[in-house]
Amino acid sequence: MPLGVVTASAANPSASQGGIVTFNCDYQPSKDAISKWPALVQNVNISNLKAGNVTLNGVTGSCFQAIVAQGPVAFDYNGPAPVPTIPAITGVTLTNCDFGTPTAAGPATATATTPGPIYAYNVHDINLVNTVVAGKALNQTVSDAR
């Protein structure tokens, strides 16, 4: 399954295009006056989610990306010094989920202009258990170490 992160600096997913499961922990320093505490997402269990496909303007799909997991971006932290430890998204499990067919199918390897159906940045172990994306059963762990 193509992963939607290509480079260490590719920390800008388009959460607005539509991810069914979305964790958006970026600080967006241009939008926040100050971020004193890094976001923390851990120990999340999601099960039995089922998305169906729809057709709109000639495009059929369930969403843009199935999963958008944007962990905290260390270089966007703008709170007081010293900078605290910036934790990754940790311990997320998706079990018996069917995400339908995301329109961001990506090539075999996602690129900056053609993302894959799963986006992960600063993520430690999103466990996919009996989870289906674009008709493909996934039993794997998604990680993106920063």
N, CA, C and O atoms as CSV, one atom per row, in Angstrom:
chain,resi,resn,atom,element,x,y,z
A,1,MET,N,N,0.856,-1.163,0.000
A,1,MET,CA,C,0.000,0.000,0.000
A,1,MET,C,C,0.902,1.227,0.000
A,1,MET,O,O,1.731,1.362,0.900
A,2,PRO,N,N,0.775,2.118,-0.965
A,2,PRO,CA,C,1.631,3.296,-0.993
A,2,PRO,C,C,1.358,4.205,0.201
A,2,PRO,O,O,0.205,4.482,0.531
A,3,LEU,N,N,2.401,4.653,0.827
A,3,LEU,CA,C,2.305,5.554,1.966
A,3,LEU,C,C,2.460,6.971,1.459
A,3,LEU,O,O,3.311,7.226,0.607
A,4,GLY,N,N,1.657,7.907,1.962
A,4,GLY,CA,C,1.610,9.254,1.432
A,4,GLY,C,C,2.687,10.200,1.909
A,4,GLY,O,O,2.526,11.409,1.743
A,5,VAL,N,N,3.758,9.737,2.481
A,5,VAL,CA,C,4.870,10.606,2.853
A,5,VAL,C,C,6.062,10.217,2.009
A,5,VAL,O,O,6.390,9.036,1.893
A,6,VAL,N,N,6.709,11.206,1.420
A,6,VAL,CA,C,7.804,10.917,0.524
A,6,VAL,C,C,9.149,11.301,1.116
A,6,VAL,O,O,10.119,10.553,0.994
A,7,THR,N,N,9.214,12.453,1.752
A,7,THR,CA,C,10.486,12.949,2.268
A,7,THR,C,C,10.336,13.383,3.712
A,7,THR,O,O,9.224,13.520,4.220
A,8,ALA,N,N,11.464,13.599,4.366
A,8,ALA,CA,C,11.433,14.052,5.760
A,8,ALA,C,C,10.772,15.412,5.896
A,8,ALA,O,O,10.265,15.742,6.968
A,9,SER,N,N,10.766,16.204,4.843
A,9,SER,CA,C,10.154,17.528,4.919
A,9,SER,C,C,8.701,17.553,4.444
A,9,SER,O,O,8.070,18.610,4.457
A,10,ALA,N,N,8.166,16.415,4.030
A,10,ALA,CA,C,6.792,16.369,3.523
A,10,ALA,C,C,5.807,16.310,4.679
A,10,ALA,O,O,5.165,15.286,4.911
A,11,ALA,N,N,5.696,17.404,5.391
A,11,ALA,CA,C,4.871,17.429,6.588
A,11,ALA,C,C,3.630,18.273,6.397
A,11,ALA,O,O,3.212,18.978,7.316
A,12,ASN,N,N,3.047,18.214,5.239
A,12,ASN,CA,C,1.914,19.076,4.967
A,12,ASN,C,C,0.829,18.320,4.212
A,12,ASN,O,O,0.643,18.553,3.017
A,13,PRO,N,N,0.104,17.417,4.882
A,13,PRO,CA,C,-0.950,16.696,4.175
A,13,PRO,C,C,-2.129,17.623,3.930
A,13,PRO,O,O,-2.253,18.670,4.565
A,14,SER,N,N,-2.970,17.238,3.028
A,14,SER,CA,C,-4.178,18.015,2.785
A,14,SER,C,C,-5.327,17.368,3.521
A,14,SER,O,O,-6.119,16.637,2.926
A,15,ALA,N,N,-5.424,17.631,4.814
A,15,ALA,CA,C,-6.504,17.062,5.619
A,15,ALA,C,C,-7.859,17.551,5.122
A,15,ALA,O,O,-8.870,16.882,5.336
A,16,SER,N,N,-7.898,18.694,4.470
A,16,SER,CA,C,-9.158,19.251,3.996
A,16,SER,C,C,-9.720,18.492,2.801
A,16,SER,O,O,-10.895,18.658,2.473
A,17,GLN,N,N,-8.908,17.657,2.137
A,17,GLN,CA,C,-9.417,16.909,0.985
A,17,GLN,C,C,-10.196,15.680,1.402
A,17,GLN,O,O,-10.950,15.139,0.592
A,18,GLY,N,N,-10.048,15.224,2.614
A,18,GLY,CA,C,-10.896,14.161,3.099
A,18,GLY,C,C,-10.176,12.888,3.461
A,18,GLY,O,O,-9.863,12.071,2.595
A,19,GLY,N,N,-9.915,12.720,4.731
A,19,GLY,CA,C,-9.422,11.466,5.276
A,19,GLY,C,C,-10.494,10.933,6.208
A,19,GLY,O,O,-11.056,11.693,6.997
A,20,ILE,N,N,-10.786,9.660,6.135
A,20,ILE,CA,C,-11.836,9.111,6.994
A,20,ILE,C,C,-11.386,9.111,8.447
A,20,ILE,O,O,-12.127,9.558,9.323
A,21,VAL,N,N,-10.190,8.619,8.712
A,21,VAL,CA,C,-9.604,8.712,10.057
A,21,VAL,C,C,-8.487,9.738,9.956
A,21,VAL,O,O,-7.505,9.528,9.244
A,22,THR,N,N,-8.638,10.851,10.671
A,22,THR,CA,C,-7.678,11.949,10.576
A,22,THR,C,C,-7.225,12.380,11.962
A,22,THR,O,O,-8.040,12.703,12.827
A,23,PHE,N,N,-5.913,12.379,12.157
A,23,PHE,CA,C,-5.284,12.966,13.337
A,23,PHE,C,C,-4.417,14.100,12.802
A,23,PHE,O,O,-3.432,13.842,12.110
A,24,ASN,N,N,-4.760,15.341,13.105
A,24,ASN,CA,C,-4.005,16.479,12.594
A,24,ASN,C,C,-3.404,17.219,13.781
A,24,ASN,O,O,-4.076,18.028,14.420
A,25,CYS,N,N,-2.133,16.938,14.076
A,25,CYS,CA,C,-1.468,17.481,15.256
A,25,CYS,C,C,-0.427,18.539,14.914
A,25,CYS,O,O,0.414,18.858,15.754
A,26,ASP,N,N,-0.461,19.086,13.715
A,26,ASP,CA,C,0.518,20.108,13.359
A,26,ASP,C,C,0.153,21.403,14.072
A,26,ASP,O,O,-1.023,21.698,14.284
A,27,TYR,N,N,1.154,22.156,14.431
A,27,TYR,CA,C,0.942,23.383,15.198
A,27,TYR,C,C,0.529,24.558,14.342
A,27,TYR,O,O,-0.074,25.502,14.851
A,28,GLN,N,N,0.837,24.529,13.045
A,28,GLN,CA,C,0.490,25.626,12.156
A,28,GLN,C,C,0.876,26.964,12.770
A,28,GLN,O,O,-0.005,27.753,13.109
A,29,PRO,N,N,2.165,27.240,12.923
A,29,PRO,CA,C,2.591,28.449,13.621
A,29,PRO,C,C,2.036,29.740,13.030
A,29,PRO,O,O,1.894,30.732,13.744
A,30,SER,N,N,1.727,29.741,11.757
A,30,SER,CA,C,1.167,30.956,11.167
A,30,SER,C,C,-0.280,31.172,11.600
A,30,SER,O,O,-0.812,32.274,11.467
A,31,LYS,N,N,-0.920,30.117,12.120
A,31,LYS,CA,C,-2.323,30.212,12.525
A,31,LYS,C,C,-2.487,30.299,14.046
A,31,LYS,O,O,-3.530,30.740,14.528
A,32,ASP,N,N,-1.471,29.885,14.800
A,32,ASP,CA,C,-1.542,29.903,16.258
A,32,ASP,C,C,-0.602,30.966,16.800
A,32,ASP,O,O,0.535,31.090,16.343
A,33,ALA,N,N,-1.074,31.727,17.768
A,33,ALA,CA,C,-0.196,32.716,18.396
A,33,ALA,C,C,0.920,32.008,19.153
A,33,ALA,O,O,2.076,32.427,19.109
A,34,ILE,N,N,0.564,30.937,19.843
A,34,ILE,CA,C,1.575,30.175,20.578
A,34,ILE,C,C,1.030,28.785,20.882
A,34,ILE,O,O,-0.156,28.618,21.168
A,35,SER,N,N,1.890,27.814,20.817
A,35,SER,CA,C,1.534,26.436,21.151
A,35,SER,C,C,2.415,26.012,22.321
A,35,SER,O,O,3.585,25.682,22.132
A,36,LYS,N,N,1.861,26.021,23.517
A,36,LYS,CA,C,2.656,25.752,24.715
A,36,LYS,C,C,2.919,24.267,24.943
A,36,LYS,O,O,3.944,23.898,25.517
A,37,TRP,N,N,2.003,23.422,24.498
A,37,TRP,CA,C,2.130,21.999,24.749
A,37,TRP,C,C,1.987,21.229,23.452
A,37,TRP,O,O,1.086,21.503,22.659
A,38,PRO,N,N,2.868,20.272,23.233
A,38,PRO,CA,C,2.715,19.456,22.024
A,38,PRO,C,C,1.478,18.560,22.138
A,38,PRO,O,O,1.109,18.114,23.224
A,39,ALA,N,N,0.857,18.314,20.999
A,39,ALA,CA,C,-0.312,17.436,20.969
A,39,ALA,C,C,0.102,16.020,21.351
A,39,ALA,O,O,1.246,15.619,21.138
A,40,LEU,N,N,-0.830,15.276,21.911
A,40,LEU,CA,C,-0.559,13.899,22.315
A,40,LEU,C,C,-1.729,13.024,21.880
A,40,LEU,O,O,-2.857,13.208,22.337
A,41,VAL,N,N,-1.450,12.067,20.988
A,41,VAL,CA,C,-2.444,11.088,20.559
A,41,VAL,C,C,-1.854,9.721,20.840
A,41,VAL,O,O,-0.816,9.356,20.288
A,42,GLN,N,N,-2.523,8.962,21.706
A,42,GLN,CA,C,-2.025,7.620,22.028
A,42,GLN,C,C,-3.177,6.727,22.450
A,42,GLN,O,O,-4.204,7.192,22.946
A,43,ASN,N,N,-2.980,5.422,22.238
A,43,ASN,CA,C,-3.922,4.398,22.697
A,43,ASN,C,C,-5.341,4.630,22.184
A,43,ASN,O,O,-6.285,4.755,22.964
A,44,VAL,N,N,-5.475,4.686,20.864
A,44,VAL,CA,C,-6.771,4.868,20.216
A,44,VAL,C,C,-7.122,3.572,19.499
A,44,VAL,O,O,-6.312,3.033,18.744
A,45,ASN,N,N,-8.328,3.077,19.736
A,45,ASN,CA,C,-8.797,1.864,19.073
A,45,ASN,C,C,-10.060,2.177,18.287
A,45,ASN,O,O,-11.034,2.695,18.834
A,46,ILE,N,N,-10.032,1.861,17.009
A,46,ILE,CA,C,-11.179,2.069,16.124
A,46,ILE,C,C,-11.488,0.721,15.496
A,46,ILE,O,O,-10.596,0.041,14.988
A,47,SER,N,N,-12.765,0.340,15.535
A,47,SER,CA,C,-13.114,-0.956,14.953
A,47,SER,C,C,-14.452,-0.881,14.223
A,47,SER,O,O,-15.306,-0.043,14.513
A,48,ASN,N,N,-14.592,-1.782,13.278
A,48,ASN,CA,C,-15.833,-1.984,12.529
A,48,ASN,C,C,-16.294,-0.743,11.765
A,48,ASN,O,O,-17.494,-0.503,11.636
A,49,LEU,N,N,-15.367,0.027,11.271
A,49,LEU,CA,C,-15.677,1.183,10.441
A,49,LEU,C,C,-15.880,0.686,9.012
A,49,LEU,O,O,-15.097,-0.129,8.524
A,50,LYS,N,N,-16.917,1.165,8.344
A,50,LYS,CA,C,-17.152,0.766,6.956
A,50,LYS,C,C,-17.543,1.996,6.150
A,50,LYS,O,O,-18.512,2.683,6.473
A,51,ALA,N,N,-16.779,2.265,5.097
A,51,ALA,CA,C,-17.056,3.390,4.211
A,51,ALA,C,C,-17.463,2.862,2.843
A,51,ALA,O,O,-16.896,1.891,2.343
A,52,GLY,N,N,-18.428,3.497,2.261
A,52,GLY,CA,C,-18.862,3.123,0.920
A,52,GLY,C,C,-18.403,4.138,-0.108
A,52,GLY,O,O,-18.098,5.282,0.229
A,53,ASN,N,N,-18.358,3.728,-1.332
A,53,ASN,CA,C,-17.970,4.608,-2.426
A,53,ASN,C,C,-19.181,5.376,-2.948
A,53,ASN,O,O,-20.305,4.875,-2.940
A,54,VAL,N,N,-18.929,6.594,-3.399
A,54,VAL,CA,C,-19.944,7.407,-4.057
A,54,VAL,C,C,-19.316,7.967,-5.330
A,54,VAL,O,O,-18.093,7.994,-5.468
A,55,THR,N,N,-20.160,8.412,-6.254
A,55,THR,CA,C,-19.659,9.046,-7.473
A,55,THR,C,C,-20.092,10.498,-7.471
A,55,THR,O,O,-21.272,10.810,-7.312
A,56,LEU,N,N,-19.110,11.393,-7.653
A,56,LEU,CA,C,-19.369,12.820,-7.688
A,56,LEU,C,C,-18.522,13.434,-8.797
A,56,LEU,O,O,-17.302,13.268,-8.820
A,57,ASN,N,N,-19.161,14.130,-9.696
A,57,ASN,CA,C,-18.467,14.757,-10.831
A,57,ASN,C,C,-17.609,13.759,-11.608
A,57,ASN,O,O,-16.512,14.093,-12.055
A,58,GLY,N,N,-18.109,12.550,-11.766
A,58,GLY,CA,C,-17.424,11.541,-12.555
A,58,GLY,C,C,-16.307,10.801,-11.836
A,58,GLY,O,O,-15.651,9.949,-12.437
A,59,VAL,N,N,-16.076,11.107,-10.558
A,59,VAL,CA,C,-15.028,10.437,-9.784
A,59,VAL,C,C,-15.698,9.569,-8.723
A,59,VAL,O,O,-16.545,10.045,-7.966
A,60,THR,N,N,-15.314,8.292,-8.673
A,60,THR,CA,C,-15.877,7.371,-7.693
A,60,THR,C,C,-14.840,7.057,-6.636
A,60,THR,O,O,-13.693,6.736,-6.949
A,61,GLY,N,N,-15.248,7.150,-5.385
A,61,GLY,CA,C,-14.368,6.810,-4.274
A,61,GLY,C,C,-15.063,7.019,-2.952
A,61,GLY,O,O,-16.175,7.543,-2.892
A,62,SER,N,N,-14.396,6.605,-1.895
A,62,SER,CA,C,-14.949,6.730,-0.549
A,62,SER,C,C,-14.446,7.979,0.166
A,62,SER,O,O,-15.088,8.482,1.088
A,63,CYS,N,N,-13.287,8.474,-0.272
A,63,CYS,CA,C,-12.627,9.590,0.386
A,63,CYS,C,C,-11.407,9.950,-0.452
A,63,CYS,O,O,-11.143,9.316,-1.473
A,64,PHE,N,N,-10.661,10.967,-0.023
A,64,PHE,CA,C,-9.397,11.268,-0.694
A,64,PHE,C,C,-8.329,10.304,-0.206
A,64,PHE,O,O,-7.726,9.595,-1.012
A,65,GLN,N,N,-8.081,10.265,1.116
A,65,GLN,CA,C,-7.159,9.303,1.723
A,65,GLN,C,C,-7.884,8.582,2.845
A,65,GLN,O,O,-8.711,9.175,3.538
A,66,ALA,N,N,-7.579,7.312,3.025
A,66,ALA,CA,C,-8.223,6.536,4.078
A,66,ALA,C,C,-7.799,7.028,5.461
A,66,ALA,O,O,-8.641,7.239,6.335
A,67,ILE,N,N,-6.497,7.210,5.655
A,67,ILE,CA,C,-5.952,7.606,6.951
A,67,ILE,C,C,-4.996,8.776,6.745
A,67,ILE,O,O,-4.091,8.704,5.913
A,68,VAL,N,N,-5.195,9.851,7.498
A,68,VAL,CA,C,-4.272,10.979,7.533
A,68,VAL,C,C,-3.805,11.084,8.985
A,68,VAL,O,O,-4.546,11.547,9.853
A,69,ALA,N,N,-2.580,10.653,9.235
A,69,ALA,CA,C,-2.018,10.682,10.589
A,69,ALA,C,C,-0.859,11.668,10.605
A,69,ALA,O,O,0.288,11.297,10.354
A,70,GLN,N,N,-1.165,12.912,10.900
A,70,GLN,CA,C,-0.182,13.990,10.942
A,70,GLN,C,C,0.205,14.205,12.393
A,70,GLN,O,O,-0.468,14.923,13.133
A,71,GLY,N,N,1.305,13.570,12.789
A,71,GLY,CA,C,1.792,13.763,14.148
A,71,GLY,C,C,2.361,15.148,14.326
A,71,GLY,O,O,2.521,15.879,13.348
A,72,PRO,N,N,2.670,15.528,15.553
A,72,PRO,CA,C,3.248,16.848,15.806
A,72,PRO,C,C,4.537,17.057,15.004
A,72,PRO,O,O,5.344,16.140,14.851
A,73,VAL,N,N,4.712,18.270,14.502
A,73,VAL,CA,C,5.875,18.626,13.699
A,73,VAL,C,C,6.797,19.458,14.578
A,73,VAL,O,O,6.472,20.589,14.939
A,74,ALA,N,N,7.944,18.892,14.919
A,74,ALA,CA,C,8.839,19.529,15.889
A,74,ALA,C,C,9.260,20.925,15.468
A,74,ALA,O,O,9.305,21.832,16.300
A,75,PHE,N,N,9.574,21.119,14.174
A,75,PHE,CA,C,10.067,22.432,13.764
A,75,PHE,C,C,8.965,23.484,13.697
A,75,PHE,O,O,9.259,24.660,13.481
A,76,ASP,N,N,7.693,23.089,13.878
A,76,ASP,CA,C,6.599,24.061,13.928
A,76,ASP,C,C,6.279,24.508,15.355
A,76,ASP,O,O,5.488,25.432,15.547
A,77,TYR,N,N,6.874,23.874,16.344
A,77,TYR,CA,C,6.605,24.257,17.734
A,77,TYR,C,C,7.078,25.685,17.960
A,77,TYR,O,O,8.216,26.020,17.632
A,78,ASN,N,N,6.216,26.529,18.517
A,78,ASN,CA,C,6.580,27.922,18.738
A,78,ASN,C,C,6.316,28.370,20.174
A,78,ASN,O,O,6.138,29.560,20.435
A,79,GLY,N,N,6.292,27.414,21.101
A,79,GLY,CA,C,6.089,27.742,22.510
A,79,GLY,C,C,7.382,28.164,23.173
A,79,GLY,O,O,8.401,28.354,22.510
A,80,PRO,N,N,7.333,28.308,24.488
A,80,PRO,CA,C,8.518,28.772,25.213
A,80,PRO,C,C,9.632,27.725,25.225
A,80,PRO,O,O,9.376,26.523,25.160
A,81,ALA,N,N,10.864,28.204,25.308
A,81,ALA,CA,C,12.030,27.317,25.425
A,81,ALA,C,C,12.116,26.830,26.863
A,81,ALA,O,O,11.639,27.524,27.761
A,82,PRO,N,N,12.690,25.697,27.113
A,82,PRO,CA,C,13.211,24.762,26.121
A,82,PRO,C,C,12.076,23.992,25.434
A,82,PRO,O,O,11.011,23.773,26.010
A,83,VAL,N,N,12.334,23.597,24.207
A,83,VAL,CA,C,11.338,22.842,23.454
A,83,VAL,C,C,11.147,21.486,24.128
A,83,VAL,O,O,12.121,20.765,24.345
A,84,PRO,N,N,9.906,21.128,24.463
A,84,PRO,CA,C,9.669,19.829,25.080
A,84,PRO,C,C,9.842,18.700,24.066
A,84,PRO,O,O,9.950,18.948,22.865
A,85,THR,N,N,9.866,17.483,24.544
A,85,THR,CA,C,9.883,16.323,23.653
A,85,THR,C,C,8.606,16.349,22.816
A,85,THR,O,O,7.512,16.552,23.343
A,86,ILE,N,N,8.752,16.145,21.535
A,86,ILE,CA,C,7.603,16.148,20.621
A,86,ILE,C,C,7.235,14.688,20.354
A,86,ILE,O,O,7.933,14.006,19.604
A,87,PRO,N,N,6.141,14.196,20.961
A,87,PRO,CA,C,5.805,12.775,20.851
A,87,PRO,C,C,5.160,12.417,19.510
A,87,PRO,O,O,4.461,13.230,18.904
A,88,ALA,N,N,5.402,11.212,19.069
A,88,ALA,CA,C,4.742,10.689,17.875
A,88,ALA,C,C,3.336,10.225,18.234
A,88,ALA,O,O,3.040,9.969,19.401
A,89,ILE,N,N,2.475,10.117,17.232
A,89,ILE,CA,C,1.198,9.433,17.418
A,89,ILE,C,C,1.551,7.984,17.730
A,89,ILE,O,O,2.334,7.369,17.006
A,90,THR,N,N,0.986,7.437,18.793
A,90,THR,CA,C,1.414,6.121,19.280
A,90,THR,C,C,0.226,5.235,19.638
A,90,THR,O,O,-0.769,5.708,20.186
A,91,GLY,N,N,0.337,3.971,19.329
A,91,GLY,CA,C,-0.616,2.986,19.825
A,91,GLY,C,C,-2.012,3.089,19.249
A,91,GLY,O,O,-2.994,2.907,19.970
A,92,VAL,N,N,-2.119,3.380,17.952
A,92,VAL,CA,C,-3.427,3.420,17.291
A,92,VAL,C,C,-3.654,2.075,16.624
A,92,VAL,O,O,-2.768,1.553,15.947
A,93,THR,N,N,-4.839,1.514,16.817
A,93,THR,CA,C,-5.189,0.232,16.200
A,93,THR,C,C,-6.513,0.374,15.465
A,93,THR,O,O,-7.501,0.849,16.026
A,94,LEU,N,N,-6.521,-0.039,14.213
A,94,LEU,CA,C,-7.749,-0.090,13.425
A,94,LEU,C,C,-8.020,-1.561,13.117
A,94,LEU,O,O,-7.203,-2.234,12.488
A,95,THR,N,N,-9.172,-2.050,13.567
A,95,THR,CA,C,-9.507,-3.464,13.445
A,95,THR,C,C,-10.825,-3.639,12.703
A,95,THR,O,O,-11.799,-2.940,12.983
A,96,ASN,N,N,-10.854,-4.567,11.761
A,96,ASN,CA,C,-12.065,-4.899,11.004
A,96,ASN,C,C,-12.686,-3.665,10.359
A,96,ASN,O,O,-13.891,-3.439,10.464
A,97,CYS,N,N,-11.859,-2.877,9.699
A,97,CYS,CA,C,-12.324,-1.662,9.036
A,97,CYS,C,C,-12.248,-1.822,7.524
A,97,CYS,O,O,-11.364,-2.507,7.010
A,98,ASP,N,N,-13.171,-1.191,6.818
A,98,ASP,CA,C,-13.171,-1.179,5.355
A,98,ASP,C,C,-13.306,0.270,4.922
A,98,ASP,O,O,-14.345,0.894,5.138
A,99,PHE,N,N,-12.256,0.806,4.310
A,99,PHE,CA,C,-12.211,2.200,3.916
A,99,PHE,C,C,-12.720,2.448,2.500
A,99,PHE,O,O,-12.607,3.566,1.997
A,100,GLY,N,N,-13.272,1.436,1.853
A,100,GLY,CA,C,-13.708,1.639,0.475
A,100,GLY,C,C,-12.508,1.900,-0.417
A,100,GLY,O,O,-11.423,1.369,-0.177
A,101,THR,N,N,-12.701,2.719,-1.449
A,101,THR,CA,C,-11.632,3.003,-2.399
A,101,THR,C,C,-11.291,4.490,-2.376
A,101,THR,O,O,-12.001,5.296,-2.977
A,102,PRO,N,N,-10.207,4.860,-1.685
A,102,PRO,CA,C,-9.788,6.267,-1.687
A,102,PRO,C,C,-9.402,6.705,-3.097
A,102,PRO,O,O,-8.891,5.903,-3.879
A,103,THR,N,N,-9.642,7.963,-3.422
A,103,THR,CA,C,-9.267,8.460,-4.750
A,103,THR,C,C,-7.769,8.716,-4.843
A,103,THR,O,O,-7.225,8.752,-5.947
A,104,ALA,N,N,-7.088,8.895,-3.715
A,104,ALA,CA,C,-5.623,9.036,-3.718
A,104,ALA,C,C,-5.017,7.642,-3.715
A,104,ALA,O,O,-4.560,7.151,-2.683
A,105,ALA,N,N,-5.020,7.022,-4.866
A,105,ALA,CA,C,-4.541,5.649,-4.959
A,105,ALA,C,C,-3.025,5.571,-4.974
A,105,ALA,O,O,-2.443,4.575,-4.545
A,106,GLY,N,N,-2.386,6.630,-5.471
A,106,GLY,CA,C,-0.925,6.650,-5.521
A,106,GLY,C,C,-0.374,5.582,-6.438
A,106,GLY,O,O,-1.038,4.583,-6.714
A,107,PRO,N,N,0.842,5.792,-6.910
A,107,PRO,CA,C,1.541,4.727,-7.627
A,107,PRO,C,C,2.092,3.733,-6.598
A,107,PRO,O,O,1.784,3.839,-5.411
A,108,ALA,N,N,2.889,2.787,-7.038
A,108,ALA,CA,C,3.474,1.815,-6.099
A,108,ALA,C,C,4.243,2.518,-4.993
A,108,ALA,O,O,4.261,2.055,-3.853
A,109,THR,N,N,4.876,3.634,-5.327
A,109,THR,CA,C,5.542,4.480,-4.338
A,109,THR,C,C,4.947,5.872,-4.471
A,109,THR,O,O,4.991,6.465,-5.550
A,110,ALA,N,N,4.390,6.400,-3.388
A,110,ALA,CA,C,3.767,7.718,-3.432
A,110,ALA,C,C,4.803,8.781,-3.771
A,110,ALA,O,O,5.988,8.639,-3.469
A,111,THR,N,N,4.327,9.849,-4.405
A,111,THR,CA,C,5.201,10.978,-4.728
A,111,THR,C,C,4.609,12.239,-4.105
A,111,THR,O,O,3.509,12.206,-3.554
A,112,ALA,N,N,5.330,13.334,-4.191
A,112,ALA,CA,C,4.847,14.596,-3.632
A,112,ALA,C,C,3.576,15.069,-4.325
A,112,ALA,O,O,2.764,15.764,-3.713
A,113,THR,N,N,3.391,14.707,-5.583
A,113,THR,CA,C,2.211,15.150,-6.319
A,113,THR,C,C,1.151,14.075,-6.468
A,113,THR,O,O,0.025,14.375,-6.864
A,114,THR,N,N,1.481,12.838,-6.161
A,114,THR,CA,C,0.521,11.738,-6.260
A,114,THR,C,C,0.565,10.935,-4.964
A,114,THR,O,O,1.282,9.939,-4.872
A,115,PRO,N,N,-0.202,11.368,-3.962
A,115,PRO,CA,C,-0.141,10.709,-2.655
A,115,PRO,C,C,-0.809,9.346,-2.652
A,115,PRO,O,O,-1.641,9.034,-3.504
A,116,GLY,N,N,-0.423,8.551,-1.676
A,116,GLY,CA,C,-1.048,7.258,-1.476
A,116,GLY,C,C,-2.265,7.378,-0.582
A,116,GLY,O,O,-2.557,8.467,-0.087
A,117,PRO,N,N,-2.984,6.286,-0.361
A,117,PRO,CA,C,-4.215,6.326,0.424
A,117,PRO,C,C,-3.999,6.445,1.936
A,117,PRO,O,O,-4.951,6.679,2.681
A,118,ILE,N,N,-2.753,6.285,2.390
A,118,ILE,CA,C,-2.445,6.420,3.817
A,118,ILE,C,C,-1.320,7.439,3.954
A,118,ILE,O,O,-0.274,7.314,3.318
A,119,TYR,N,N,-1.548,8.452,4.795
A,119,TYR,CA,C,-0.529,9.468,5.056
A,119,TYR,C,C,-0.090,9.332,6.511
A,119,TYR,O,O,-0.927,9.321,7.415
A,120,ALA,N,N,1.208,9.229,6.738
A,120,ALA,CA,C,1.728,9.123,8.102
A,120,ALA,C,C,2.953,10.003,8.247
A,120,ALA,O,O,3.875,9.937,7.433
A,121,TYR,N,N,2.962,10.829,9.288
A,121,TYR,CA,C,4.102,11.688,9.602
A,121,TYR,C,C,4.243,11.725,11.118
A,121,TYR,O,O,3.299,12.079,11.825
A,122,ASN,N,N,5.412,11.364,11.614
A,122,ASN,CA,C,5.681,11.291,13.046
A,122,ASN,C,C,4.677,10.360,13.733
A,122,ASN,O,O,3.935,10.747,14.635
A,123,VAL,N,N,4.695,9.134,13.265
A,123,VAL,CA,C,3.775,8.102,13.750
A,123,VAL,C,C,4.583,6.895,14.205
A,123,VAL,O,O,5.507,6.460,13.518
A,124,HIS,N,N,4.231,6.362,15.356
A,124,HIS,CA,C,4.862,5.136,15.847
A,124,HIS,C,C,3.769,4.082,15.992
A,124,HIS,O,O,3.018,4.079,16.967
A,125,ASP,N,N,3.695,3.217,15.039
A,125,ASP,CA,C,2.834,2.042,15.091
A,125,ASP,C,C,1.330,2.322,15.060
A,125,ASP,O,O,0.662,2.349,16.094
A,126,ILE,N,N,0.822,2.530,13.853
A,126,ILE,CA,C,-0.611,2.413,13.620
A,126,ILE,C,C,-0.801,0.991,13.138
A,126,ILE,O,O,-0.336,0.630,12.057
A,127,ASN,N,N,-1.475,0.189,13.926
A,127,ASN,CA,C,-1.668,-1.222,13.609
A,127,ASN,C,C,-2.959,-1.407,12.825
A,127,ASN,O,O,-4.041,-1.052,13.292
A,128,LEU,N,N,-2.829,-1.966,11.632
A,128,LEU,CA,C,-3.977,-2.274,10.788
A,128,LEU,C,C,-4.222,-3.772,10.893
A,128,LEU,O,O,-3.387,-4.578,10.482
A,129,VAL,N,N,-5.370,-4.137,11.444
A,129,VAL,CA,C,-5.713,-5.535,11.665
A,129,VAL,C,C,-6.993,-5.832,10.892
A,129,VAL,O,O,-8.047,-5.263,11.176
A,130,ASN,N,N,-6.891,-6.725,9.915
A,130,ASN,CA,C,-8.043,-7.073,9.078
A,130,ASN,C,C,-8.723,-5.804,8.561
A,130,ASN,O,O,-9.941,-5.651,8.651
A,131,THR,N,N,-7.921,-4.920,8.028
A,131,THR,CA,C,-8.398,-3.634,7.526
A,131,THR,C,C,-8.251,-3.618,6.007
A,131,THR,O,O,-7.219,-4.025,5.476
A,132,VAL,N,N,-9.281,-3.149,5.313
A,132,VAL,CA,C,-9.308,-3.175,3.852
A,132,VAL,C,C,-9.259,-1.746,3.318
A,132,VAL,O,O,-10.041,-0.887,3.726
A,133,VAL,N,N,-8.319,-1.508,2.392
A,133,VAL,CA,C,-8.203,-0.230,1.692
A,133,VAL,C,C,-8.121,-0.547,0.206
A,133,VAL,O,O,-7.228,-1.272,-0.233
A,134,ALA,N,N,-9.047,-0.007,-0.558
A,134,ALA,CA,C,-9.100,-0.225,-2.013
A,134,ALA,C,C,-9.137,-1.710,-2.356
A,134,ALA,O,O,-8.501,-2.154,-3.312
A,135,GLY,N,N,-9.881,-2.460,-1.574
A,135,GLY,CA,C,-10.041,-3.887,-1.839
A,135,GLY,C,C,-8.900,-4.764,-1.379
A,135,GLY,O,O,-8.956,-5.983,-1.543
A,136,LYS,N,N,-7.862,-4.171,-0.805
A,136,LYS,CA,C,-6.705,-4.944,-0.359
A,136,LYS,C,C,-6.739,-5.092,1.163
A,136,LYS,O,O,-6.774,-4.101,1.891
A,137,ALA,N,N,-6.727,-6.336,1.629
A,137,ALA,CA,C,-6.710,-6.598,3.076
A,137,ALA,C,C,-5.318,-6.294,3.636
A,137,ALA,O,O,-4.307,-6.764,3.114
A,138,LEU,N,N,-5.288,-5.512,4.689
A,138,LEU,CA,C,-4.014,-5.117,5.309
A,138,LEU,C,C,-3.942,-5.623,6.741
A,138,LEU,O,O,-4.857,-5.419,7.540
A,139,ASN,N,N,-2.850,-6.277,7.041
A,139,ASN,CA,C,-2.496,-6.677,8.392
A,139,ASN,C,C,-1.043,-6.249,8.550
A,139,ASN,O,O,-0.122,-7.043,8.357
A,140,GLN,N,N,-0.856,-4.987,8.903
A,140,GLN,CA,C,0.491,-4.445,8.935
A,140,GLN,C,C,0.549,-3.282,9.918
A,140,GLN,O,O,-0.471,-2.832,10.440
A,141,THR,N,N,1.745,-2.820,10.150
A,141,THR,CA,C,1.982,-1.675,11.023
A,141,THR,C,C,2.535,-0.527,10.193
A,141,THR,O,O,3.477,-0.706,9.421
A,142,VAL,N,N,1.943,0.655,10.356
A,142,VAL,CA,C,2.389,1.858,9.660
A,142,VAL,C,C,3.172,2.708,10.652
A,142,VAL,O,O,2.661,3.045,11.720
A,143,SER,N,N,4.397,3.051,10.309
A,143,SER,CA,C,5.227,3.893,11.167
A,143,SER,C,C,5.972,4.902,10.301
A,143,SER,O,O,6.301,4.633,9.145
A,144,ASP,N,N,6.227,6.056,10.881
A,144,ASP,CA,C,7.048,7.069,10.234
A,144,ASP,C,C,7.842,7.761,11.340
A,144,ASP,O,O,7.336,8.660,12.013
A,145,ALA,N,N,9.080,7.337,11.519
A,145,ALA,CA,C,9.923,7.882,12.583
A,145,ALA,C,C,10.485,9.233,12.189
A,145,ALA,O,O,10.927,9.432,11.057
A,146,ARG,N,N,10.465,10.146,13.122
A,146,ARG,CA,C,11.046,11.480,12.888
A,146,ARG,C,C,12.113,11.729,13.913
A,146,ARG,O,O,12.737,12.790,13.908
